[in-house]
Amino acid sequence: MTKVLVVDDDFMVAKLHSRYVSAMDGFVVAGVAHSGAQALRAAEAVRPDLVLLDVYLPDMDGIGVLRELRAAEERDPSRTPVDALFITAARDAEIIRAALRAGALHYLIKPFNQAALQEQLRHVAALRARLDNLDEARQEDVDQIFGARPPGSRELPKGLAPHTADLVERTLRAHPDGLSATECASAGTLSRVSARRYLEFFTDTGRAEVTLRYGGTGRPERRYRWVG
């Protein structure tokens, strides 16, 4: 379970974001703060895994809060590092650069809807899972984690074509609840065997996840969902 600290000076906005987080499987709101000082005290008390952090706070800006959290981690090596996702109306490029340099995972500009925030939470969950399962990284693992290459530039195994990979990716993205290989083949006008090869490639490289669904036949059906 990922513990989340929600930081926003607007009480109603903080309540709304907390509701968005609570609606996500695997996430729980561990605390809410409305100022920088409250955020630092709450982080010390609940030790969150992720902080949703506004830039504009009444006593200090969110960049300063994140820097303080990073400094606390340096002082105490046993402290679990916290990830940060900025959720703010600040659009200034220098602020965005500062957030990046302070170690933010991403930056959402207000206003945004529930789906936008939850997409980022899914990205955080996938990133944490990938790192937890890695002992030694391959270059494609690093590229996936840091987003160093656009999706279409990743090397494909022999026998897979970039234009077909793009087609399967678009098909998966258009069906966020997931598809079976048969459904993907039908939606993308491909053979089932071909669709399955690309789906398994995306799963192996961490850009799709697979779940098993049991139907009336008793045999599990593999369903694929885009997470990259």
N, CA, C and O of each residue as an XYZ file, in Angstrom:
912
protein
N       0.842     -1.190      0.000
C       0.000      0.000      0.000
C       0.881      1.245      0.000
O       1.791      1.368      0.819
N       0.606      2.170     -0.924
C       1.364      3.411     -1.035
C       0.706      4.493     -0.186
O      -0.438      4.875     -0.432
N       1.431      4.981      0.805
C       0.915      6.025      1.696
C       1.160      7.400      1.070
O       2.276      7.714      0.658
N       0.104      8.210      1.006
C       0.168      9.498      0.315
C      -0.100     10.632      1.295
O      -1.031     10.570      2.098
N       0.724     11.661      1.216
C       0.503     12.910      1.944
C       0.034     13.953      0.943
O       0.732     14.235     -0.031
N      -1.137     14.524      1.172
C      -1.717     15.538      0.283
C      -1.441     16.916      0.875
O      -1.812     17.189      2.016
N      -0.792     17.782      0.102
C      -0.418     19.117      0.576
C      -1.014     20.166     -0.354
O      -0.628     20.259     -1.519
N      -1.952     20.953      0.157
C      -2.554     22.043     -0.621
C      -3.128     23.061      0.349
O      -3.758     22.687      1.338
N      -2.916     24.355      0.076
C      -3.406     25.371      1.001
C      -4.917     25.515      0.962
O      -5.507     26.030      1.912
N      -5.557     25.073     -0.112
C      -7.010     25.150     -0.238
C      -7.628     23.883      0.359
O      -7.382     22.781     -0.130
N      -8.421     24.043      1.407
C      -8.977     22.897      2.115
C      -9.850     22.043      1.202
O      -9.798     20.814      1.259
N     -10.656     22.698      0.354
C     -11.561     21.948     -0.515
C     -10.789     21.195     -1.596
O     -11.133     20.064     -1.937
N      -9.748     21.825     -2.131
C      -8.927     21.161     -3.144
C      -8.215     19.950     -2.534
O      -8.153     18.883     -3.143
N      -7.681     20.132     -1.328
C      -7.014     19.016     -0.653
C      -7.988     17.868     -0.418
O      -7.628     16.700     -0.562
N      -9.222     18.207     -0.055
C     -10.245     17.176      0.160
C     -10.559     16.447     -1.140
O     -10.712     15.225     -1.154
N     -10.654     17.213     -2.250
C     -10.941     16.616     -3.550
C      -9.815     15.680     -3.979
O     -10.073     14.559     -4.418
N      -8.574     16.133     -3.856
C      -7.440     15.295     -4.241
C      -7.354     14.050     -3.361
O      -6.992     12.972     -3.834
N      -7.681     14.201     -2.102
C      -7.686     13.038     -1.203
C      -8.716     12.020     -1.658
O      -8.483     10.813     -1.585
N      -9.855     12.511     -2.126
C     -10.887     11.592     -2.613
C     -10.412     10.861     -3.871
O     -10.676      9.671     -4.040
N      -9.712     11.576     -4.748
C      -9.168     10.935     -5.942
C      -8.186      9.822     -5.561
O      -8.212      8.734     -6.135
N      -7.326     10.112     -4.588
C      -6.332      9.123     -4.166
C      -7.013      7.913     -3.541
O      -6.657      6.771     -3.835
N      -7.989      8.165     -2.680
C      -8.664      7.075     -1.965
C      -9.422      6.152     -2.904
O      -9.682      4.995     -2.573
N      -9.777      6.668     -4.084
C     -10.506      5.836     -5.055
C      -9.591      4.877     -5.797
O     -10.071      4.020     -6.539
N      -8.273      5.004     -5.611
C      -7.300      4.167     -6.318
C      -6.911      2.967     -5.466
O      -6.551      3.115     -4.298
N      -6.985      1.779     -6.056
C      -6.504      0.587     -5.376
C      -5.001      0.715     -5.123
O      -4.251      1.149     -5.997
N      -4.575      0.336     -3.930
C      -3.159      0.351     -3.610
C      -2.653      1.666     -3.053
O      -1.465      1.788     -2.752
N      -3.538      2.665     -2.907
C      -3.144      3.962     -2.369
C      -4.023      4.317     -1.174
O      -5.218      4.021     -1.164
N      -3.431      4.946     -0.180
C      -4.183      5.399      0.986
C      -3.680      6.780      1.386
O      -2.476      7.035      1.359
N      -4.594      7.671      1.757
C      -4.219      8.999      2.232
C      -3.772      8.872      3.686
O      -4.567      8.552      4.569
N      -2.486      9.129      3.916
C      -1.921      8.996      5.259
C      -1.947     10.311      6.019
O      -1.796     10.323      7.241
N      -2.137     11.425      5.309
C      -2.166     12.720      5.964
C      -2.497     13.822      4.992
O      -2.355     13.657      3.780
N      -2.942     14.960      5.524
C      -3.267     16.146      4.732
C      -2.642     17.351      5.426
O      -2.712     17.470      6.649
N      -2.032     18.240      4.652
C      -1.403     19.441      5.200
C      -1.771     20.635      4.332
O      -2.009     20.499      3.132
N      -1.815     21.820      4.965
C      -2.225     23.033      4.258
C      -1.153     24.117      4.280
O      -1.406     25.243      3.851
N       0.028     23.797      4.770
C       1.150     24.730      4.755
C       2.436     23.925      4.674
O       2.429     22.706      4.845
N       3.541     24.616      4.411
C       4.815     23.925      4.343
C       5.213     23.325      5.673
O       5.685     22.190      5.732
N       5.024     24.090      6.755
C       5.389     23.589      8.081
C       4.558     22.362      8.445
O       5.086     21.394      8.992
N       3.252     22.399      8.142
C       2.399     21.242      8.397
C       2.860     20.042      7.577
O       2.859     18.910      8.061
N       3.253     20.298      6.336
C       3.695     19.204      5.463
C       4.930     18.522      6.037
O       5.016     17.294      6.038
N       5.891     19.313      6.527
C       7.116     18.739      7.075
C       6.828     17.956      8.352
O       7.400     16.887      8.566
N       5.945     18.481      9.204
C       5.581     17.753     10.428
C       4.846     16.462     10.090
O       5.099     15.419     10.692
N       3.934     16.539      9.124
C       3.177     15.353      8.741
C       4.084     14.297      8.122
O       3.925     13.104      8.382
N       5.033     14.737      7.304
C       5.972     13.797      6.685
C       6.801     13.080      7.747
O       7.105     11.895      7.613
N       7.163     13.808      8.803
C       7.932     13.212      9.892
C       7.078     12.194     10.648
O       7.574     11.158     11.089
N       5.788     12.504     10.791
C       4.907     11.652     11.585
C       4.464     10.397     10.841
O       4.483      9.303     11.404
N       4.062     10.550      9.573
C       3.460      9.411      8.863
C       4.412      8.718      7.902
O       4.132      7.613      7.437
N       5.555      9.370      7.597
C       6.542      8.809      6.681
C       5.876      8.297      5.387
O       5.849      7.093      5.131
N       5.343      9.221      4.582
C       4.634      8.817      3.366
C       5.584      8.268      2.308
O       6.787      8.527      2.332
N       5.016      7.511      1.388
C       5.766      7.056      0.224
C       5.722      8.090     -0.900
O       6.642      8.185     -1.712
N       4.628      8.869     -0.931
C       4.408      9.840     -2.001
C       3.766     11.079     -1.408
O       2.870     10.978     -0.570
N       4.221     12.250     -1.838
C       3.587     13.496     -1.433
C       3.051     14.200     -2.669
O       3.775     14.402     -3.644
N       1.779     14.571     -2.622
C       1.168     15.402     -3.660
C       1.318     16.838     -3.183
O       0.723     17.221     -2.175
N       2.101     17.629     -3.891
C       2.631     18.862     -3.342
C       2.281     20.077     -4.200
O       2.631     20.148     -5.378
N       1.584     21.026     -3.583
C       1.309     22.290     -4.260
C       2.550     23.185     -4.167
O       3.321     23.080     -3.213
N       2.740     24.058     -5.148
C       3.847     25.009     -5.095
C       3.501     26.177     -4.175
O       4.319     26.589     -3.354
N       2.282     26.711     -4.316
C       1.893     27.914     -3.582
C       1.329     27.544     -2.211
O       0.202     27.061     -2.100
N       2.123     27.775     -1.179
C       1.722     27.520      0.201
C       1.898     28.814      0.991
O       2.689     29.663      0.581
N       1.196     28.995      2.103
C       1.213     30.299      2.781
C       2.533     30.667      3.444
O       2.811     31.853      3.626
N       3.356     29.686      3.811
C       4.571     30.000      4.560
C       5.853     29.738      3.784
O       6.861     30.399      4.031
N       5.840     28.801      2.863
C       6.996     28.493      2.029
C       6.479     27.795      0.782
O       5.373     27.256      0.784
N       7.276     27.802     -0.284
C       6.771     27.159     -1.504
C       7.041     25.656     -1.469
O       7.861     25.166     -0.693
N       6.328     24.950     -2.330
C       6.447     23.507     -2.354
C       7.834     23.013     -2.734
O       8.256     21.940     -2.303
N       8.548     23.802     -3.547
C       9.922     23.428     -3.898
C      10.770     23.365     -2.626
O      11.550     22.434     -2.429
N      10.599     24.377     -1.766
C      11.330     24.397     -0.508
C      10.968     23.221      0.383
O      11.832     22.663      1.059
N       9.693     22.842      0.388
C       9.265     21.677      1.173
C       9.982     20.426      0.689
O      10.499     19.651      1.495
N      10.015     20.229     -0.615
C      10.664     19.035     -1.148
C      12.165     19.046     -0.841
O      12.741     18.005     -0.525
N      12.789     20.205     -0.933
C      14.211     20.284     -0.609
C      14.453     19.947      0.865
O      15.440     19.294      1.201
N      13.559     20.389      1.733
C      13.679     20.055      3.156
C      13.524     18.548      3.372
O      14.236     17.957      4.183
N      12.607     17.942      2.655
C      12.423     16.497      2.768
C      13.667     15.754      2.294
O      14.075     14.767      2.905
N      14.267     16.229      1.207
C      15.493     15.599      0.702
C      16.640     15.777      1.710
O      17.438     14.862      1.914
N      16.716     16.951      2.331
C      17.761     17.184      3.323
C      17.581     16.262      4.527
O      18.563     15.764      5.078
N      16.337     16.034      4.934
C      16.072     15.125      6.055
C      16.506     13.709      5.713
O      17.001     12.985      6.576
N      16.324     13.311      4.464
C      16.757     11.976      4.039
C      18.276     11.853      4.076
O      18.813     10.802      4.425
N      18.959     12.930      3.713
C      20.423     12.900      3.751
C      20.945     12.826      5.183
O      21.952     12.171      5.453
N      20.245     13.511      6.108
C      20.667     13.476      7.503
C      20.413     12.111      8.144
O      21.132     11.698      9.054
N      19.390     11.422      7.661
C      19.011     10.136      8.240
C      18.957      9.085      7.142
O      17.910      8.922      6.516
N      20.047      8.363      6.882
C      20.083      7.385      5.792
C      19.063      6.253      5.951
O      18.714      5.594      4.972
N      18.587      6.027      7.172
C      17.607      4.955      7.383
C      16.193      5.385      6.990
O      15.279      4.562      6.918
N      16.030      6.662      6.741
C      14.715      7.190      6.379
C      14.366      6.776      4.954
O      15.183      6.910      4.043
N      13.154      6.276      4.766
C      12.708      5.875      3.430
C      12.485      7.110      2.566
O      11.717      7.988      2.958
N      13.128      7.209      1.403
C      12.936      8.380      0.533
C      11.485      8.508      0.082
O      10.809      7.508     -0.161
N      11.022      9.730     -0.025
C       9.658      9.989     -0.450
C       9.668     10.455     -1.906
O      10.540     11.222     -2.314
N       8.706      9.992     -2.672
C       8.516     10.491     -4.031
C       7.592     11.702     -3.982
O       6.790     11.837     -3.058
N       7.703     12.577     -4.967
C       6.895     13.797     -4.984
C       6.264     14.009     -6.348
O       6.913     13.853     -7.383
N       4.996     14.366     -6.333
C       4.249     14.717     -7.536
C       3.658     16.102     -7.297
O       2.824     16.282     -6.411
N       4.097     17.086     -8.098
C       3.570     18.441     -7.920
C       2.202     18.557     -8.585
O       1.996     18.106     -9.711
N       1.275     19.175     -7.857
C      -0.068     19.435     -8.378
C      -0.352     20.910     -8.087
O      -0.658     21.277     -6.952
N      -0.250     21.744     -9.107
C      -0.196     23.185     -8.863
C      -0.671     23.987    -10.068
O      -0.711     23.491    -11.194
N      -1.024     25.223     -9.803
C      -1.383     26.145    -10.891
C      -0.165     26.876    -11.440
O      -0.281     27.625    -12.411
N       1.001     26.670    -10.834
C       2.216     27.369    -11.269
C       2.648     26.885    -12.652
O       2.868     25.693    -12.867
N       2.764     27.829    -13.582
C       3.108     27.487    -14.963
C       4.482     28.014    -15.375
O       4.934     27.741    -16.487
N       5.140     28.749    -14.513
C       6.428     29.341    -14.847
C       7.466     28.252    -15.109
O       7.608     27.318    -14.320
N       8.179     28.377    -16.206
C       9.147     27.345    -16.589
C      10.249     27.175    -15.554
O      10.739     26.064    -15.353
N      10.647     28.261    -14.893
C      11.708     28.173    -13.883
C      11.249     27.356    -12.686
O      12.037     26.622    -12.091
N       9.974     27.482    -12.334
C       9.436     26.681    -11.230
C       9.419     25.210    -11.612
O       9.741     24.346    -10.796
N       9.044     24.929    -12.845
C       9.026     23.539    -13.309
C      10.442     22.965    -13.294
O      10.645     21.821    -12.889
N      11.421     23.760    -13.736
C      12.815     23.303    -13.689
C      13.250     23.036    -12.247
O      13.921     22.044    -11.962
N      12.859     23.932    -11.350
C      13.237     23.764     -9.946
C      12.623     22.497     -9.361
O      13.265     21.792     -8.584
N      11.375     22.210     -9.737
C      10.717     20.995     -9.264
C      11.452     19.758     -9.757
O      11.650     18.798     -9.013
N      11.853     19.797    -11.018
C      12.595     18.680    -11.599
C      13.926     18.486    -10.879
O      14.296     17.362    -10.538
N      14.640     19.580    -10.651
C      15.948     19.494     -9.995
C      15.830     19.050     -8.545
O      16.749     18.433     -8.005
N      14.703     19.362     -7.913
C      14.502     18.954     -6.523
C      14.144     17.472     -6.414
O      14.164     16.898     -5.325
N      13.812     16.856     -7.562
C      13.559     15.420     -7.553
C      12.115     15.016     -7.710
O      11.742     13.912     -7.312
N      11.276     15.887     -8.287
C       9.874     15.531     -8.505
C       9.745     14.478     -9.597
O      10.487     14.487    -10.580
N       8.789     13.568     -9.410
C       8.536     12.565    -10.437
C       7.768     13.153    -11.617
O       8.004     12.783    -12.767
N       6.852     14.065    -11.327
C       6.055     14.648    -12.402
C       5.416     15.934    -11.883
O       5.573     16.298    -10.718
N       4.695     16.613    -12.773
C       4.182     17.944    -12.482
C       2.842     18.081    -13.196
O       2.796     18.096    -14.426
N       1.759     18.181    -12.441
C       0.421     18.333    -13.012
C      -0.048     19.765    -12.804
O      -0.014     20.276    -11.684
N      -0.486     20.410    -13.874
C      -0.942     21.794    -13.803
C      -2.453     21.821    -13.593
O      -3.210     21.202    -14.340
N      -2.871     22.546    -12.570
C      -4.304     22.714    -12.305
C      -4.930     23.629    -13.350
O      -4.251     24.510    -13.876
N      -6.203     23.442    -13.658
C      -7.062     22.368    -13.157
C      -6.858     21.081    -13.963
O      -6.535     21.122    -15.150
N      -7.049     19.966    -13.312
C      -7.000     18.683    -13.999
C      -8.118     17.818    -13.436
O      -8.660     18.101    -12.367
N      -8.455     16.766    -14.163
C      -9.558     15.921    -13.708
C      -9.040     14.703    -12.948
O      -7.834     14.492    -12.822
N      -9.959     13.928    -12.458
C      -9.608     12.751    -11.672
C      -8.773     11.766    -12.487
O      -7.829     11.171    -11.968
N      -9.120     11.597    -13.755
C      -8.406     10.632    -14.588
C      -6.944     11.010    -14.748
O      -6.079     10.135    -14.761
N      -6.652     12.314    -14.872
C      -5.267     12.756    -15.054
C      -4.420     12.435    -13.826
O      -3.295     11.950    -13.949
N      -4.962     12.707    -12.647
C      -4.213     12.404    -11.425
C      -4.045     10.900    -11.247
O      -2.968     10.425    -10.888
N      -5.104     10.168    -11.497
C      -5.021      8.722    -11.293
C      -4.087      8.060    -12.303
O      -3.472      7.038    -11.998
N      -3.977      8.630    -13.496
C      -2.993      8.118    -14.459
C      -1.579      8.279    -13.906
O      -0.747      7.382    -14.043
N      -1.313      9.423    -13.281
C       0.015      9.636    -12.699
C       0.253      8.715    -11.507
O       1.373      8.249    -11.298
N      -0.787      8.452    -10.729
C      -0.642      7.526     -9.609
C      -0.341      6.118    -10.109
O       0.455      5.398     -9.505
N      -0.974      5.726    -11.206
C      -0.660      4.412    -11.792
C       0.786      4.373    -12.273
O       1.467      3.356    -12.141
N       1.253      5.497    -12.835
C       2.649      5.564    -13.279
C       3.599      5.420    -12.089
O       4.601      4.709    -12.169
N       3.278      6.096    -10.992
C       4.104      5.982     -9.787
C       4.140      4.542     -9.302
O       5.201      4.021     -8.960
N       2.972      3.896     -9.274
C       2.909      2.511     -8.807
C       3.732      1.589     -9.706
O       4.441      0.708     -9.220
N       3.631      1.798    -11.032
C       4.393      0.961    -11.963
C       5.890      1.204    -11.812
O       6.685      0.267    -11.880
N       6.272      2.455    -11.609
C       7.682      2.792    -11.440
C       8.244      2.164    -10.172
O       9.333      1.590    -10.185
N       7.500      2.275     -9.079
C       7.958      1.695     -7.820
C       8.076      0.180     -7.928
O       9.029     -0.413     -7.422
N       7.098     -0.446     -8.593
C       7.137     -1.901     -8.746
C       8.329     -2.324     -9.587
O       8.999     -3.309     -9.276
N       8.594     -1.575    -10.657
C       9.728     -1.907    -11.523
C      11.043     -1.815    -10.748
O      11.893     -2.698    -10.856
N      11.207     -0.757     -9.975
C      12.434     -0.595     -9.211
C      12.569     -1.660     -8.131
O      13.665     -2.161     -7.878
N      11.450     -2.004     -7.496
C      11.489     -3.020     -6.438
C      11.903     -4.385     -6.982
O      12.479     -5.199     -6.261
N      11.605     -4.627     -8.253
C      11.885     -5.944     -8.838
C      13.221     -6.004     -9.574
O      13.568     -7.035    -10.150
N      13.975     -4.895     -9.555
C      15.241     -4.851    -10.269
C      16.413     -5.061     -9.320
O      16.508     -4.406     -8.281
N      17.300     -5.975     -9.683
C      18.586     -6.079     -8.996
C      19.665     -5.402     -9.841
O      20.492     -4.646     -9.332
N      19.635     -5.688    -11.123
C      20.564     -5.080    -12.067
C      19.774     -4.650    -13.286
O      19.042     -5.448    -13.872
N      19.921     -3.384    -13.671
C      19.103     -2.823    -14.735
C      19.738     -3.002    -16.102
O      20.955     -2.915    -16.260
N      18.882     -3.256    -17.089
C      19.283     -3.171    -18.487
C      19.031     -1.746    -18.969
O      18.340     -0.975    -18.304
N      19.592     -1.401    -20.122
C      19.391     -0.046    -20.622
C      17.915      0.245    -20.857
O      17.462      1.361    -20.602
N      17.159     -0.734    -21.336
C      15.742     -0.488    -21.579
C      14.996     -0.252    -20.266
O      14.004      0.476    -20.236
N      15.480     -0.876    -19.165
C      14.880     -0.597    -17.864
C      15.130      0.857    -17.472
O      14.223      1.549    -17.009
N      16.360      1.309    -17.660
C      16.712      2.689    -17.323
C      15.924      3.665    -18.188
O      15.420      4.670    -17.686
N      15.813      3.379    -19.478
C      15.060      4.252    -20.377
C      13.602      4.340    -19.956
O      12.988      5.405    -20.024
N      13.051      3.207    -19.518
C      11.663      3.190    -19.084
C      11.481      4.025    -17.812
O      10.510      4.772    -17.691
N      12.404      3.898    -16.878
C      12.299      4.600    -15.605
C      12.467      6.105    -15.781
O      11.700      6.889    -15.222
N      13.475      6.509    -16.562
C      13.766      7.923    -16.716
C      13.036      8.565    -17.895
O      13.064      9.786    -18.053
N      12.379      7.740    -18.727
C      11.718      8.311    -19.891
C      12.714      8.916    -20.853
O      12.442      9.951    -21.461
N      13.876      8.275    -20.999
C      14.956      8.865    -21.783
C      14.685      8.828    -23.275
O      15.246      9.631    -24.020
N      13.844      7.922    -23.723
C      13.534      7.836    -25.147
C      12.029      7.862    -25.330
O      11.298      7.347    -24.484
N      11.553      8.447    -26.413
C      10.127      8.337    -26.707
C       9.776      6.894    -26.997
O      10.612      6.143    -27.499
N       8.508      6.479    -26.678
C       8.154      5.064    -26.826
C       8.485      4.475    -28.180
O       8.926      3.328    -28.254
N       8.287      5.223    -29.254
C       8.508      4.656    -30.577
C       9.957      4.392    -30.916
O      10.246      3.702    -31.893
N      10.902      4.944    -30.104
C      12.307      4.794    -30.447
C      12.949      3.568    -29.809
O      14.095      3.243    -30.121
N      12.227      2.879    -28.917
C      12.804      1.710    -28.269
C      12.995      0.600    -29.297
O      12.146      0.394    -30.163
N      14.090     -0.096    -29.197
C      14.401     -1.128    -30.164
C      13.409     -2.274    -30.048
O      13.042     -2.693    -28.951
N      12.985     -2.767    -31.195
C      12.069     -3.897    -31.245
C      12.840     -5.167    -31.567
O      13.832     -5.116    -32.294
N      12.403     -6.305    -31.042
C      13.055     -7.566    -31.402
C      12.884     -7.855    -32.892
O      11.998     -7.306    -33.548
N      13.718     -8.698    -33.396
C      13.630     -9.083    -34.805
C      12.259     -9.689    -35.079
O      11.764    -10.524    -34.321
N      11.659     -9.248    -36.178
C      10.358     -9.765    -36.563
C       9.195     -8.884    -36.164
O       8.069     -9.109    -36.607
N       9.451     -7.865    -35.321
C       8.406     -6.925    -34.944
C       8.630     -5.605    -35.668
O       9.758     -5.121    -35.760
N       7.553     -5.028    -36.181
C       7.645     -3.822    -36.998
C       7.176     -2.598    -36.209
O       6.184     -2.673    -35.484
N       7.885     -1.470    -36.345
C       7.516     -0.268    -35.585
C       6.085      0.195    -35.834
O       5.392      0.573    -34.890
N       5.624      0.173    -37.097
C       4.282      0.687    -37.367
C       3.216     -0.198    -36.725
O       2.178      0.296    -36.285
N       3.475     -1.522    -36.673
C       2.511     -2.413    -36.028
C       2.557     -2.246    -34.519
O       1.523     -2.318    -33.856
N       3.756     -2.021    -33.966
C       3.880     -1.763    -32.531
C       3.106     -0.503    -32.160
O       2.425     -0.470    -31.134
N       3.207      0.534    -32.991
C       2.470      1.770    -32.736
C       0.959      1.525    -32.782
O       0.206      2.086    -31.987
N       0.530      0.686    -33.716
C      -0.891      0.373    -33.840
C      -1.396     -0.341    -32.586
O      -2.453      0.003    -32.057
N      -0.644     -1.330    -32.116
C      -1.055     -2.066    -30.919
C      -1.041     -1.149    -29.702
O      -1.926     -1.226    -28.850
N      -0.030     -0.279    -29.623
C       0.027      0.673    -28.506
C      -1.198      1.578    -28.512
O      -1.833      1.772    -27.475
N      -1.532      2.132    -29.674
C      -2.700      3.022    -29.754
C      -3.981      2.281    -29.383
O      -4.867      2.835    -28.733
N      -4.063      1.035    -29.801
C      -5.253      0.240    -29.489
C      -5.373      0.020    -27.987
O      -6.462      0.153    -27.429
N      -4.271     -0.312    -27.327
C      -4.300     -0.498    -25.878
C      -4.633      0.801    -25.155
O      -5.427      0.807    -24.214
N      -4.032      1.893    -25.591
C      -4.291      3.185    -24.946
C      -5.765      3.577    -25.075
O      -6.320      4.230    -24.191
N      -6.388      3.174    -26.176
C      -7.791      3.513    -26.401
C      -8.740      2.651    -25.571
O      -9.940      2.922    -25.522
N      -8.208      1.613    -24.918
C      -9.037      0.709    -24.103
C      -8.392      0.567    -22.724
O      -7.765     -0.453    -22.435
N      -8.543      1.592    -21.869
C      -7.835      1.593    -20.578
C      -8.240      0.458    -19.640
O      -7.508      0.149    -18.699
N      -9.396     -0.170    -19.882
C      -9.800     -1.291    -19.032
C      -9.139     -2.605    -19.448
O      -9.268     -3.619    -18.763
N      -8.434     -2.575    -20.573
C      -7.702     -3.756    -20.998
C      -8.391     -4.525    -22.105
O      -9.598     -4.404    -22.312
N      -7.594     -5.330    -22.824
C      -8.085     -6.135    -23.936
C      -7.430     -7.510    -23.890
O      -6.310     -7.661    -23.402
N      -8.132     -8.496    -24.398
C      -7.508     -9.785    -24.662
C      -6.776     -9.697    -25.994
O      -6.957     -8.733    -26.737
N      -5.958    -10.688    -26.300
C      -5.259    -10.688    -27.582
C      -6.261    -10.736    -28.735
O      -6.056    -10.091    -29.763
N      -7.335    -11.492    -28.567
C      -8.364    -11.585    -29.610
C      -9.026    -10.237    -29.836
O      -9.224     -9.820    -30.977
N      -9.371     -9.548    -28.737
C     -10.018     -8.240    -28.858
C      -9.076     -7.209    -29.468
O      -9.495     -6.374    -30.269
N      -7.799     -7.272    -29.085
C      -6.821     -6.352    -29.652
C      -6.650     -6.600    -31.144
O      -6.551     -5.657    -31.929
N      -6.617     -7.862    -31.531
C      -6.474     -8.204    -32.943
C      -7.649     -7.676    -33.757
O      -7.480     -7.151    -34.858
N      -8.846     -7.828    -33.188
C     -10.047     -7.355    -33.886
C     -10.053     -5.839    -34.001
O     -10.367     -5.299    -35.061
N      -9.705     -5.143    -32.907
C      -9.722     -3.682    -32.922
C      -8.643     -3.116    -33.830
O      -8.832     -2.061    -34.434
N      -7.504     -3.811    -33.933
C      -6.398     -3.307    -34.728
C      -6.285     -3.930    -36.103
O      -5.354     -3.630    -36.851
N      -7.247     -4.813    -36.448
C      -7.243     -5.510    -37.737
C      -5.929     -6.275    -37.936
O      -5.243     -6.125    -38.947
N      -5.607     -7.096    -36.939
C      -4.411     -7.939    -36.980
C      -4.812     -9.383    -36.758
O      -5.942     -9.672    -36.364
N      -3.888    -10.279    -37.011
C      -4.127    -11.660    -36.616
C      -3.940    -11.774    -35.113
O      -3.208    -10.983    -34.518
N      -4.593    -12.746    -34.495
C      -4.468    -12.922    -33.046
C      -3.021    -13.248    -32.663
O      -2.517    -12.756    -31.654
N      -2.363    -14.074    -33.466
C      -0.974    -14.448    -33.171
C      -0.076    -13.226    -33.198
O       0.776    -13.056    -32.326
N      -0.265    -12.371    -34.204
C       0.553    -11.168    -34.310
C       0.291    -10.235    -33.143
O       1.233     -9.715    -32.544
N      -0.979    -10.012    -32.808
C      -1.319     -9.135    -31.689
C      -0.710     -9.657    -30.399
O      -0.201     -8.884    -29.587
N      -0.762    -10.969    -30.212
C      -0.221    -11.558    -28.981
C       1.286    -11.316    -28.858
O       1.780    -11.069    -27.758
N       2.017    -11.383    -29.967
C       3.469    -11.165    -29.927
C       3.800     -9.751    -29.447
O       4.692     -9.555    -28.621
N       3.065     -8.771    -29.978
C       3.324     -7.384    -29.581
C       2.878     -7.142    -28.138
O       3.551     -6.433    -27.391
N       1.763     -7.722    -27.752
C       1.280     -7.566    -26.375
C       2.279     -8.150    -25.378
O       2.530     -7.558    -24.329
N       2.843     -9.303    -25.702
C       3.824     -9.921    -24.808
C       5.116     -9.095    -24.763
O       5.758     -8.992    -23.718
N       5.488     -8.507    -25.911
C       6.667     -7.645    -25.924
C       6.457     -6.440    -25.010
O       7.340     -6.101    -24.221
N       5.296     -5.793    -25.109
C       5.013     -4.644    -24.258
C       4.973     -5.045    -22.783
O       5.385     -4.278    -21.913
N       4.476     -6.245    -22.511
C       4.447     -6.728    -21.129
C       5.861     -6.966    -20.612
O       6.192     -6.583    -19.490
N       6.688     -7.596    -21.431
C       8.068     -7.892    -21.020
C       8.884     -6.628    -20.762
O       9.782     -6.626    -19.919
N       8.571     -5.549    -21.490
C       9.326     -4.301    -21.343
C       8.656     -3.321    -20.381
O       9.086     -2.173    -20.271
N       7.613     -3.760    -19.689
C       7.020     -2.948    -18.638
C       6.034     -1.901    -19.090
O       5.583     -1.090    -18.282
N       5.683     -1.897    -20.384
C       4.750     -0.889    -20.867
C       3.303     -1.359    -20.842
O       2.388     -0.554    -21.013
N       3.089     -2.632    -20.634
C       1.747     -3.177    -20.462
C       1.788     -4.161    -19.307
O       2.836     -4.724    -18.991
N       0.645     -4.360    -18.686
C       0.548     -5.362    -17.635
C      -0.529     -6.364    -18.023
O      -1.467     -6.034    -18.748
N      -0.386     -7.577    -17.537
C      -1.325     -8.634    -17.883
C      -2.003     -9.141    -16.622
O      -1.361     -9.304    -15.584
N      -3.303     -9.389    -16.716
C      -4.066     -9.988    -15.631
C      -4.815    -11.187    -16.194
O      -5.035    -11.283    -17.401
N      -5.199    -12.086    -15.322
C      -5.938    -13.270    -15.727
C      -7.393    -13.118    -15.323
O      -7.695    -12.765    -14.183
N      -8.294    -13.386    -16.260
C      -9.721    -13.348    -15.970
C     -10.311    -14.714    -16.284
O     -10.103    -15.257    -17.370
N     -11.048    -15.266    -15.328
C     -11.619    -16.601    -15.494
C     -13.076    -16.485    -15.944
O     -13.879    -15.778    -15.335
N     -13.388    -17.186    -17.007
C     -14.738    -17.174    -17.552
C     -15.441    -18.496    -17.332
O     -15.050    -19.302    -16.487
N     -16.487    -18.698    -18.115
C     -17.287    -19.906    -17.953
C     -16.571    -21.183    -18.341
O     -16.951    -22.263    -17.890
N     -15.541    -21.081    -19.169
C     -14.825    -22.280    -19.610
C     -13.884    -22.804    -18.536
O     -13.418    -23.940    -18.623
N     -13.602    -22.003    -17.537
C     -12.660    -22.412    -16.499
C     -11.219    -22.139    -16.851
O     -10.337    -22.270    -16.003
N     -10.960    -21.751    -18.118
C      -9.601    -21.433    -18.547
C      -9.374    -19.939    -18.409
O     -10.228    -19.156    -18.824
N      -8.248    -19.514    -17.840
C      -8.004    -18.079    -17.657
C      -7.733    -17.377    -18.988
O      -7.063    -17.916    -19.869
N      -8.259    -16.184    -19.110
C      -8.012    -15.348    -20.284
C      -7.020    -14.262    -19.897
O      -7.202    -13.576    -18.891
N      -5.984    -14.110    -20.686
C      -4.992    -13.065    -20.443
C      -5.500    -11.742    -20.999
O      -5.858    -11.646    -22.173
N      -5.527    -10.719    -20.141
C      -5.960     -9.395    -20.568
C      -4.827     -8.401    -20.345
O      -4.141     -8.433    -19.323
N      -4.647     -7.525    -21.317
C      -3.503     -6.615    -21.323
C      -3.989     -5.179    -21.163
O      -5.003     -4.785    -21.739
N      -3.242     -4.395    -20.364
C      -3.579     -2.989    -20.143
C      -2.312     -2.164    -20.251
O      -1.280     -2.530    -19.688
N      -2.381     -1.045    -20.977
C      -1.218     -0.177    -21.169
C      -0.910      0.577    -19.874
O      -1.801      1.176    -19.270
N       0.352      0.544    -19.453
C       0.772      1.282    -18.260
C       1.974      2.166    -18.532
O       2.371      2.953    -17.673
N       2.563      2.046    -19.726
C       3.806      2.786    -20.014
C       3.587      4.226    -20.326
O       4.545      4.955    -20.584
